[in-house]
Amino acid sequence: MAMWGGRFDAAPTELVAKMGESVSYDHRLYAHDIRGSIAHAKMLAKQGIITADDAHQIEHGLLGIKSQIDAGAFTFDERLEDIHMNIEARLTENIGSAGAKLHSARSRNDQIATDSRLYLRDELDTIKRLVRGLQIELIKIAREHTDTILPGFTHLQHAQPIVLGHYMLAYTEMFDRDHSRLEDCQKRFNYLPLGSGALAGSTLPIDREFVCKELEFLGCCRNSMDATADRDYMIELLSSLSIIMMHLSRMSEDLVFWMSQEAGWIELGDAFCTGSSLMPQKKNPDMCELTRGKTGRVYGDLMALLSIMKSLPLCYNRDMQEDKEPVFDAVDTVKLVLSVYAPMIASMKVNKDRMYEAASDPALMATDLAEWLVKNNVPFRSAHHRVGALVGYCKKAGKRLDEVTLEEMQACVPEANEECLALWKPESSVALRESFGGTAPNQVRTQIAYWMEQDFVKQLLK
């Protein structure tokens, strides 16, 4: 009979037990469950709810169980449903009645809420470190390529010249926001639910603040119903992880194109590519493609959790057992992708000549001519129209913009002079973009200097 079975005349059928078990996946919470239980036992002894000897036996027994699980010598029993009952049952089997006292003043509802927060707190520390590691690799490339010119795109069409360092710092900014979101999320859920019971608290004289300090939470959840029913922190986390994956997927899309024969701008290291089972010549950027695919997987985890929580009444409902698998999957996926992505970026070789050649089409400098006109007191809309007419003339005449004579240019742009004929070089184009945050090499070096002063960069680039 299950540990909650005193009220029942029959045990669950085999299929019901199979449907109700979660230990097949929530066993990964064992260390956090044991840590929370030890803190809880210490509090019970402090408050005189159990004896100091009971608490000592419980702690010793739990640490022994942890050692067994660490060593792979513990057999989980699906009939005991979850990680909590597996550990408690073994504890009671090992130390007797003292083990049966551990569950005083708590429910599995506040227990799992505590375990999952402890677990995610640790996992977020790991993910944040991986995000910082990727930022470091992007900054390294940016430092090496403040003068490497390539086309920037809008609408997947060549738009204006940029420098490669500027591109890499764009993603450095994105991942910095990701790191900030993870920190915010971590702060919001770093509050202790334990002591809330099933939903209404406890009649026993517990000391939640003691447990809070033992487990290094920022404080206690203020409302026992919210503490057991809340899964906002998981949803917020999966939302943040989805945004990280979206950023990785966008970058992957660029890298796939950059490595294509049509571009030929980069090559990723062999260790991060695969071949074809049929075509011997192929070198495929599969890690980028898998990143795009796994992004959809993490989105699915977020939607699954939102769907589980939709319309659930307060407080705990068994539907919420389904919260853990999407969270575990998203955490595992993001950790894996970030662990691969940083060294893959570090392996990248840049073909500067191919990049420069692609950025040398003078059409990419058309805006420079329009802005030259603005500097010479032509309203921008008029300047835009005149340069557009010049582009149209060149298209019809089969000429590049840098092939027109001054007279041809003046037919469309009357204000043009000899100075305008020198606007078609990509290096002069990027150099002119000195506005704060722009792609001018000097501005990019300023951005790099900012990043080099950040504490995580100083620590990781020692």
N, C-alpha and C positions, 0 to 999 in steps of 0.2 A: 504494500500500500504506500502511496505517496506520502511525503512528510506532512502534507496538508489534509490527509485522508481520514481524520477522525470522524468527520461528519458523514462520510460516504459508506455505503454498504458494498460497493463493488469498485474494483480498480478500473482504470481506463482500458479500453480495448487496445490491441496492438497498433491499429491504425490511428486511433485517437492519440495514443502516446507518441507515435511518430510525428503526427501533425503538431503536437504541442511542444516537442523538445526544441531546445535552442543551443544545447551544449556543444553540438557539432560545429558551431561557429562562434558562440560566445565564450568558448574556453580560452580564447586569447586574452580575456580580461582577468585571468586568474591572479596575476601579481597585484593588480589594482584591487581586486576583491579582497585578497588577503591583507593588503595594507590597510584598507578601510576597516576590516574586521578587527585587526589588532588595535587600531585607534579606538574603535567602539568598545572593545573589551576593557581597555585601560580606563575609559570613561565610566563604564559600568562599575568597575572596582572603586574608582575615585568617589563615586556617588553612593557607595555602599549597596548597590543593587546586586552585585555578586562579590565574592570574597577576593582578596588579593591573590590567594592561592589559585582560585578558579581562573583569574585573568592570566596568571603565570602559565598555567597548564594550557590555556587556550593559545597564548602567543607561541609557546614552544611547539604545540601541536600544529599550528598553522604554518610556522616556518619549516617544520618537517615536511608538510604536504607540499609547500612551495619547492623545496629541494627535490622532492620526487617528480613534480611536474617539470621542473627545469631539466631534470635528467631524462625525461621521457619515460619514466617508470610508473606513471599514474594512469590507471585505466578509467576513462570517463564512462559513465553509465547513462545512456539516453533515457532510461526509465526515471531517473532523478531530474529530468527536464533541463536544468540549466547549470551554469557554473556555480551559482550560489549553493544550490542544494547538493551538488556533488561534493563540494568542499565541506559543507557543514555535516553531511552524512559521514564522510570519512573521518572528520574531526571527532564526532561523537563516538564513532566506532573505535577510534584510537584512544580517547581519553575519558570516555564515559559521560557521566551526568554533567560535568563542567561544560562539555561541548554543547549540550542541549540548552545551556543557559545563554549562549552567545546571541541568539536572535531576540533577546529581550529588548523591547523599546525600538524595534525596527521592523520594516516590512521589505519584501523584495522590491517594492515600488521605489522606496527611497534608496535602497541598496543599489539597484541597477542605475539609478540616476547619478549616484555618487561614483560608481565604478566607471561609467562611461565618461564622466567629466575628468576623472583622473587619467583615464586612458587617452582621451583626446588632448588633454593638456600636454602629455608627453609627446604624442604624435605631432602636434602642432610645433613643438620645439624643433623636431626633426625636419618638418617641411619648411619651416622658416630658415633653417640653416641651408637647406638645399636651394631655396630661392636666392639667398645671399650668394651661394656658390656660383649660381648661373649669372647673377649680376656681375660678379668679379670677372668671369670669362668675357662677358660683353664689354666691360670697361677695358680689359686688356686689348681686345681687338680695336676698340675705338682709339686707344692711345697710339696704336700702330698705323692707323689709317685716317689721320686727320686731313690728309691731302689726296686720298684716293677717291676719284670722282666716278659716279655712276648715275644713271637716270633714276629719279624718283617718279613714282607712278600715281596717277589718279585714274579711276575707272579702268584699271589695268592697261593704261596707255602711258607712254612716256610723257612726262609732264614738265619737269624742270631738273636741272642737274643738282645733285646733292653730294655730300661726301659720305663715305661708308661709316666713318665714326659717328656721324649724326644719326644715321639709321640705327646703329647699335645702341646709342644712348636713348633713342626713343623707346626701345624695349627695356632698357635699364629703368626708365621712368615707370613704365607699365608694371614691371615686376616689383618696383618699390611700393607702388600702391597696393599690389597684392600682399606684400609683406605687412603693410600697415593694416589692411583688412583682417589678416590673420591675427595680428596683435589685438585689434579691437575686439574681435570675436572671442579670443582667449580671455581677455579681461572680463567680458560680459558673462561668460559661463563659469568663471572661476569662483563660484560660490557654493557652499555646502548644502546639499539637500538632506543629508542623513540626519535623522531625528524627526523627520516629518511624518514617519510612519506610513501607513497606507494612504492617508490623505489628511488626517486631522490632528497629527501630533501624538503625544504620549501622555498618559497619566503618571508615568514613572518620573522621578526627579532627575532627569537627564541634564547634562551640561553640553550643549551643542557648541559653545564657544571653545571648550577644551578640544573637542574633536576637530574643529575648524583649524586650530593652531597646529595640532598634530599632523594634519594632512596638508597644511600650507595653503589653505584657501584664503581668499581676501576677506571673506565674511560668510555669514549664514544666509541662505534663502529666507526671505522674510515671511513668506506665506506657504504653509504646508501643502495646500492644494496646488498652487502653482509649481512648487518644487517637484512634486511627483508627476504632474501632467505636462510639464514643459518639455518640448523638444525643439524650441526655437533655435537653441544653440547648434543643434545638428543641422537644421535647415540653413542657418546662416553660414555654417562651416561649408556645407556642400555648395552653397551659392558662391562663396569665396573660392573654393576649389574649382568650380566650373569656370569662373572668370580667369583663373590661372591657366586652365586648359585651353580656353578660348585664345588667350594671348599666345600660348605655345603653338596652337593650331594655325594661327595667322602667320606666325613666323615660319612655321613649317611650309606653308603654302609658298611663301617667297623663296625659301631655300630649295624647294623642289624645282621651281622654275629657274632659279639662278644656276642650278647644276645641270639643267637640260642642255642639249647640244645647241639649241637656238640661242641660249644666252652664253653658256660656258664661262660664267663669271667666277664660280667657285668649284672646289672639289672637296667633298667630305672624306675623312679618313676611311680606309678600307674596313676598319673594325666596326664602322657604323653603317655599312652598306651591305647589301646582299646581291647575289647574282641570279640569273635565270636558270631554271632546270632544263631549258631548251636552247637558249641563245648564249653561247659562250662569251660574247663580247660585253654583255650587260653588266652595269654597276648601278644598282638602284638605291635611291635614298629612302630605304624602307622605314627607318626609324622616324623620319618626318611624316611619312604616310600613316604609320601606325599611331603616331601622336594625333593626327587629325581624326583617325577612327576612334581612338580611346577618348577623345573629347566628347563624342556623342555618348559614349558609355557613362561618363561622369554626369553629363546632363541627365541621362536616364535615371541615375541614382538620385539626383535632386528631385526629379519629377515623381519618382516612386515615393520618396519620403513626404513630399507635399501631399500626394494623393492619400497616403496612409493617414495623415493627421487631419485631413479635411473632414469636417463634421463630427469629430470625436467629442463627446460630452466630457466634462470634468468628472472624475479625475483620470486615474489610470484605466486603460482598456487594453485587452489582450492584443488588439491590433498592433499596439506599440512594440510588441516583440519583434515585429518586422522592420523596426527602425535600424537594427544593427547591421544587417547584411549590406544595404546600400552605403552606409557610412564606412564600414570596413573596406568595401570595394573601392569607393572613391579615394579613401586615404591611401590604400595600397597602390592604386593606379597612378595617382599624382606623385607619390614617392618614387615609383619606378621610372616614370617619364622624366622627372627632374634629374634623377640619378644618371640617366643616360644622356640627357640633353646637354648638360654642362661640358662633359668631356667631348661630346660630339662637336659642339661649337669650338672648343679649343683645337680640334683636329682640322678645322677648316683652312684650306689654302685659297688664296685670293688671286684671281687673274686680273691684275690692274689694267693691263692693256685692253682686254676685252671690255671691261667696264667703261674705260675712257672712250673707247670707240663708240660704244652704244650711247654715251652721253654727248657725243660731238655733233649730233644733228642740230643745225642752227635753229630749227623750229623750237627747240627746247628753250631758246633764249628770246623768243618772241615777247614774253612779258617784260624782259629787260628793256626792249625798245619802247614798249608802252610806258614803263616807269621813267625812262629817260625823257620822254615827252612831258610827263607830269612834272618832272623837275624843271622843265622849260615852259611851265605855265599853261600847258594844254590840259583841259579837264580830262579826268581819267576815262570817262565814257567815250569821249571823242578820240582819245588816244587808242583805246581798245578797238574802236571801229576802224581807224585808219590802219593799224597794224594788221587787223583781220583782213582788210582789203589787200594788203601787201601779200599776206600768206595765200590768199585766193589767187592773186596774180601769178605768184610763183608756181602754184599747183598747175594752173592752166598752161604756163610757159614751160613746165618741166624743169624748173630751176630750183636750186636750194636758196635759202635766204642769203647765204654768204656769197652767192654768185651774181646777185643783182648789182647793177651800177648805181651810183648815187642818183643819176637822173631817173632811173626806173623806180628807185625807192621814193624819190620826191613826188612822183606822179601819184602815189598813194598817201605819202606822208610828207606834205610840203615843208614841214619844219625840220626835216632831217638834214644833217650835215655830215662832213667827213668822219666825225667822231662816231656816228652811228654804224659805220662800216666795221668798227672794231669791237662790236658787242657780241660777236658770235662764237667766242671761245668759252668753253665750259669752266675753265679755271678762273677766268675773270668774272663769270656769272656767279659762281659760288663765293668768290672773294667779296663781291659787292653786298652780299646778304648778311650785313653786320648788325641787323636788329637783334635785340636780346632773344636768345633761344634759336637764332637762325643757323643756317648750315655753313656759314663762312668758317673756314678753318680756325680763325682766331676765336670765333664764338664757340666752336666745338672744343677748342683747348680750354676755354673758360669753363665750359660745362664739365670737362674732365677734371679740372682743378677743383671744382665743387665736390665731385664724387670722391676724389682722392683725400678730401678732408673728412669724409664720413667715417665714423668709428669702425663700422664693420669692414670697410675697405682697408683701413690702417691695420686692423687685426689680421685680416686674411692675406694681405700683401706684404707682410713683414719680410 
